[in-house]
C-alpha cells in the first residue's frame, strides 16, 4: 500500500508567467474530476464539490458549507506523454484546528494506471489568489496522471500546462465505485498529503474509484447525506459513525439506533443489495468513558452502532456488515494519533493513516466486503 515518495521539483510563480505552450483549460472534457459530486464552473475556473453545490446549505444548514467544497478524495485524471506539468489554481487557507495545522498540498500521481505509482507532493500557496505550480520528471510516455486535490482547502482549477507537443487523452478506466461517509478522521485530517489519507490508500491498493462524503464536524446521520448516498452509483458502501454524534450530542441512547436504521434504510432505497459496511468509532482515548453532551460515551456509542447493524441484519439486510473501530485502530495504535497528549486525541498521524488503511481493508476482506474488479 506504500507509494514511492518523490520530493517535488517545482516552483510557484505568478499567474500567467510560464513558457509551456500547451494549456488544457479547467473545463476540457478530457479532464475527469473523479470523486466529485458536482462541479461549480465560473468564468475561468472549476471547483469540485462533494455535494450538489447548489444545495450545499441544505446538506450543512448549521454552517460550515465550505467543508463540502474541500475536495478530499477528489482527483483530476487524464492521460499524457508530457514530461512536466504546470497547474494554475486558487487555493484557500485551511481552517484553524486543534493540534498540528493542516497544510494545503496537491499530489501528482505518476503512472496512476500501474500497481506501484509514484507520488510527487507539492505544497500550495493557499491565500485565495491565483498561482501556478510546476512539476517535472513525469514519465514522458502516454500514462495516466492523477492530481489528488487538497483535503482541507477549497480549490479551484484554472488550467493545466504541458509540454508543447504533448498529447492529452481522457482517462477512461472504470473501477468498482466506493462511496464512503465519515467525519474528519475519514476526510484526511493528519495525513501527510491527499493521496496518503487512509481512504486514498485503500482505494489505490484495492483498485476502487473513491467518492468521499467525509466532512469534519459533520457525520451525524444527516438525512440529506443518506439521500445523496442513495443516489450515487456504488459497488461498495461504507460509513464510519459515532465520533461527532458523541462529541456534538446529536443523538442520545434512545435515538441513535433509530437514526442509524433510518439512515441505512434510506440508502438502501437506491442500493438494496450493495455491500454496506458500517465502521464504529476508532479509539478516542479521551472520550472512551467520558460522557458527551447527550450522555453517551464513545464506548456506549460503539455499542449502539453495533446493535443497529445487528437489528437491520435480523430484519433481512444480510449485505450489511459491522466493523468494530477498535479492530481497525484500537488502544494499541493510540501512540499513532496526531494530537499530543493533553489535546483531545482523535485523528491518525501520517504513519497512523497507513496503519488504518491496512487494517480497514483487511477487515473488509475478512467479511467478504470487497467488490470484484471491473
C-alpha positions in Angstrom: 0.0 0.0 0.0 3.0 2.2 0.1 3.9 4.5 -2.9 7.3 5.9 -3.6 7.7 9.4 -2.3 9.4 11.9 -4.6 10.2 15.4 -3.3 8.6 17.9 -5.7 10.7 19.6 -8.2 8.6 22.7 -8.6 8.3 26.4 -8.3 5.4 28.7 -7.6 5.1 31.6 -9.9 2.8 34.5 -10.6 -0.3 33.6 -12.6 0.5 33.5 -16.3 4.3 33.5 -16.2 5.3 30.2 -17.8 7.0 29.0 -21.0 4.8 26.0 -21.5 3.0 26.0 -24.8 0.1 23.5 -24.4 -2.6 24.6 -22.0 -5.6 22.5 -21.1 -8.5 24.6 -19.7 -10.2 23.7 -16.5 -13.4 22.6 -18.3 -11.7 20.5 -21.0 -13.8 17.3 -21.3 -10.6 15.2 -21.3 -10.1 16.1 -17.6 -12.1 13.8 -15.3 -12.9 15.1 -11.8 -13.1 11.7 -10.2 -14.7 11.7 -6.8 -16.5 15.0 -7.3 -20.3 15.0 -6.7 -20.7 18.3 -8.6 -18.6 20.9 -10.4 -19.1 24.6 -9.9 -17.9 26.3 -13.1 -17.4 30.1 -13.2 -15.6 32.3 -15.7 -12.1 30.9 -15.8 -12.2 28.1 -13.2 -13.8 24.9 -11.9 -14.3 24.0 -8.3 -15.2 20.4 -7.4 -17.7 19.9 -4.6 -18.6 16.7 -2.6 -22.3 17.6 -2.5 -24.5 19.2 -5.2 -23.1 22.7 -4.7 -26.4 24.5 -5.4 -27.9 22.6 -2.4 -24.9 22.8 -0.1 -26.8 24.8 2.5 -29.4 22.0 2.7 -26.7 19.5 3.5 -25.0 21.6 6.1 -27.7 24.0 7.3 -25.8 24.7 10.6 -23.0 26.3 8.7 -19.6 25.1 7.5 -20.7 24.7 3.9 -17.0 25.1 2.9 -16.3 21.6 4.1 -18.2 20.3 1.2 -16.1 22.3 -1.2 -12.9 20.9 0.3 -12.1 18.2 -2.4 -10.9 15.4 -0.1 -10.5 12.3 -2.3 -11.1 14.2 -5.5 -8.5 13.8 -8.2 -8.2 15.2 -11.7 -7.4 12.3 -14.0 -6.1 12.4 -17.6 -3.5 10.7 -19.8 -0.5 12.4 -21.3 3.0 11.8 -22.5 4.3 15.2 -21.1 7.5 15.3 -19.1 6.3 18.2 -17.0 3.2 19.7 -15.6 2.0 23.2 -14.6 -1.1 23.9 -12.7 -2.9 27.3 -12.5 -5.0 27.3 -9.4 -6.6 29.1 -6.5 -6.4 27.5 -3.0 -8.0 28.9 0.1 -6.4 28.7 3.6 -7.1 25.6 5.7 -9.3 26.2 8.8 -7.6 26.5 12.2 -8.0 23.2 14.0 -6.8 21.7 17.3 -3.4 20.2 17.1 -1.0 20.5 14.2 -2.2 22.8 11.5 -3.2 21.4 8.1 -1.2 22.5 5.0 -2.7 22.7 1.5 -0.9 20.2 -0.7 -1.5 18.5 -4.0 -0.2 15.1 -5.0 0.7 14.5 -8.7 0.5 10.7 -9.0 2.6 9.4 -12.0 1.6 6.1 -13.7 -1.7 6.1 -11.8 -2.8 3.2 -14.0 0.0 1.0 -12.6 0.2 -1.1 -9.5 3.0 1.0 -8.0 2.7 4.7 -9.0 5.0 7.4 -7.9 3.7 10.4 -5.9 5.1 13.9 -6.1 3.8 16.2 -3.4 3.6 20.0 -3.8 2.8 22.5 -1.1 0.4 25.1 -2.5 0.2 28.8 -1.9 -3.2 28.9 -0.1 -4.1 32.5 0.1 -7.1 32.5 -2.3 -5.1 34.3 -5.1 -4.1 32.8 -8.4 -0.8 30.9 -8.5 1.0 28.4 -10.8 3.0 25.4 -9.6 5.3 23.3 -11.8 6.3 19.6 -11.5 9.0 18.0 -13.7 10.1 14.4 -14.1 6.9 12.9 -15.5 7.4 9.7 -17.5 7.3 11.2 -20.9 5.2 8.3 -22.3 1.4 8.0 -22.5 0.3 7.2 -19.0 -2.4 8.2 -16.5 -1.8 11.2 -14.3 -3.9 11.9 -11.2 -3.9 15.2 -9.3 -5.1 14.5 -5.8 -6.5 17.8 -4.5 -6.2 19.3 -1.0 -8.2 17.6 1.7 -8.7 20.7 3.9 -8.6 23.6 1.5 -11.1 24.8 -1.1 -9.5 24.5 -4.6 -10.3 26.0 -8.0 -8.5 24.9 -11.1 -7.9 27.3 -13.9 -5.7 25.3 -16.4 -3.1 22.6 -16.7 0.1 23.3 -18.7 2.0 20.5 -20.6 5.0 20.2 -22.9 4.4 22.0 -26.2 4.0 18.8 -28.2 2.4 16.7 -25.5 -0.7 14.6 -26.2 -3.7 14.7 -23.8 -6.4 12.0 -23.6 -9.3 11.2 -21.3 -8.7 8.5 -18.7 -11.5 6.0 -19.5 -10.6 3.4 -16.9 -13.6 2.1 -14.9 -13.2 0.6 -11.5 -15.6 -0.5 -8.7 -17.2 2.6 -7.2 -16.7 3.1 -3.5 -18.8 5.7 -1.6 -17.6 6.4 2.0 -19.4 8.5 4.6 -17.5 9.8 7.6 -16.0 12.6 9.7 -12.7 14.4 9.7 -11.0 11.1 10.5 -12.1 10.0 7.0 -11.7 13.4 5.4 -8.0 13.0 5.8 -7.1 15.1 8.9 -3.4 14.3 9.8 -2.4 12.7 6.5 0.9 13.6 5.0 -0.7 14.5 1.7 -4.0 13.9 -0.1 -3.1 10.6 -1.7 -1.8 9.3 1.6 -5.0 9.8 3.5 -6.3 6.3 4.6 -9.3 6.2 2.1 -6.9 7.2 -0.7 -4.5 4.4 0.3 -7.3 1.9 0.5 -8.7 2.9 -2.9 -5.4 2.7 -4.6 -4.4 -0.6 -3.1 -7.8 -2.2 -3.9 -8.3 -0.6 -7.3 -11.5 1.3 -6.3 -12.9 4.6 -7.5 -13.4 6.6 -4.3 -16.1 9.2 -3.6 -15.6 10.6 -0.2 -18.6 12.1 1.7 -16.4 12.6 4.8 -16.6 16.0 6.4 -15.1 17.3 9.6 -17.6 18.4 12.3 -20.4 16.7 10.4 -21.3 13.0 10.0 -24.1 12.8 12.5 -26.5 10.8 10.2 -28.0 13.8 8.3 -30.9 12.7 6.1 -29.5 14.7 3.2 -26.3 12.6 3.4 -28.3 9.4 3.2 -30.3 10.7 0.3 -27.0 11.6 -1.5 -25.6 8.1 -0.9 -28.8 6.6 -2.2 -28.4 8.5 -5.5 -24.7 8.0 -6.1 -23.6 5.0 -8.2 -21.8 2.5 -5.8 -20.4 -1.0 -5.8 -19.4 -0.7 -2.2 -20.8 1.5 0.6 -19.0 2.2 3.9 -19.7 4.6 6.8 -17.7 5.5 9.9 -20.3 6.5 12.5 -20.0 7.8 16.0 -17.3 10.4 16.9 -19.2 13.6 16.1 -22.5 12.1 17.3 -20.9 11.7 20.7 -19.0 15.0 20.6 -21.9 17.2 19.4 -24.6 15.3 21.3 -26.8 15.0 18.2 -28.3 11.7 19.4 -28.8 10.1 22.7 -29.1 6.5 23.8 -32.8 6.4 22.9 -32.5 8.0 19.4 -29.1 6.7 18.0 -30.2 3.2 16.9 -33.3 4.5 15.3 -31.3 7.2 13.4 -28.9 4.6 12.1 -31.7 2.3 11.0 -33.4 5.2 9.1 -30.1 6.3 7.5 -29.3 2.8 6.2 -32.8 2.2 5.0 -32.8 5.5 3.1 -29.5 4.5 1.4 -31.0 1.0 0.7 -33.7 2.6 -1.4 -31.1 3.1 -4.1 -28.8 0.2 -3.3 -30.9 -2.6 -2.0 -28.2 -5.3 -2.2 -24.9 -3.4 -2.4 -22.4 -4.5 0.2 -22.5 -1.9 3.0 -20.1 -1.9 5.9 -20.6 0.3 9.0 -17.5 1.1 11.0 -17.9 2.3 14.6 -15.6 5.0 16.0 -11.9 4.1 16.3 -10.1 4.7 19.5 -10.6 8.1 21.2 -8.6 7.8 24.4 -10.0 11.0 26.0 -13.7 10.1 25.3 -13.9 6.3 25.7 -15.5 6.6 29.2 -16.3 10.4 29.2 -20.0 11.3 28.6 -20.7 13.8 25.8 -23.5 16.4 25.7 -26.2 13.7 25.3 -24.7 11.5 28.0 -23.1 8.9 25.6 -19.5 7.8 26.0 -17.6 6.6 22.9 -17.7 3.1 24.3 -21.5 3.3 24.5 -21.8 4.9 21.1 -19.8 2.0 19.6 -22.2 -0.5 21.3 -25.3 1.2 19.8 -23.8 1.3 16.3 -23.2 -2.4 16.6 -26.7 -3.1 17.8 -28.3 -1.1 14.9 -26.4 -3.2 12.4 -27.5 -6.4 14.2 -31.1 -5.2 14.2 -31.1 -4.5 10.4 -29.4 -7.9 9.7 -32.1 -9.6 11.8 -34.7 -7.9 9.5 -33.1 -9.3 6.3 -30.3 -7.0 5.4 -27.6 -9.7 5.1 -25.4 -7.5 2.9 -24.9 -5.0 5.8 -21.9 -5.7 8.0 -20.4 -4.3 11.2 -16.7 -3.5 11.6 -15.5 -2.6 15.1 -13.5 0.6 15.1 -11.1 -0.8 17.7 -10.3 -3.7 15.3 -9.1 -1.0 12.8 -7.4 1.5 15.1 -7.6 0.5 18.8 -5.7 1.2 22.0 -2.5 -0.4 20.7 -2.5 2.3 17.9 -3.1 5.3 20.3 0.5 6.3 20.0 -0.1 6.8 16.3 -2.7 9.6 16.9 -1.9 13.0 15.6 -2.7 15.2 18.6 -0.2 15.2 21.5 -1.3 14.2 25.0 -3.3 17.0 26.6 -5.3 17.7 23.5 -8.4 15.7 22.5 -6.8 12.8 20.6 -9.0 11.8 17.6 -7.1 11.6 14.3 -4.4 9.3 12.9 -1.0 10.8 12.3 0.7 10.3 8.9 2.0 6.9 10.0 -1.3 6.2 11.5 -3.1 6.7 8.2 -1.1 3.8 6.6 -1.9 1.5 9.5 -5.6 2.5 9.4 -5.7 1.7 5.7 -4.2 -1.7 6.1 -6.4 -2.8 8.9 -9.6 -1.3 7.4 -9.0 -3.2 4.1 -8.2 -6.4 6.0 -11.4 -6.0 8.0 -13.4 -5.6 4.8 -11.7 -8.6 3.2 -12.3 -10.8 6.3 -16.1 -10.1 5.9 -16.2 -10.7 2.2 -17.0 -7.0 1.6 -14.7 -6.5 -1.4 -16.4 -5.9 -4.8 -15.0 -7.6 -7.9 -12.6 -5.6 -10.0 -14.3 -4.3 -13.2 
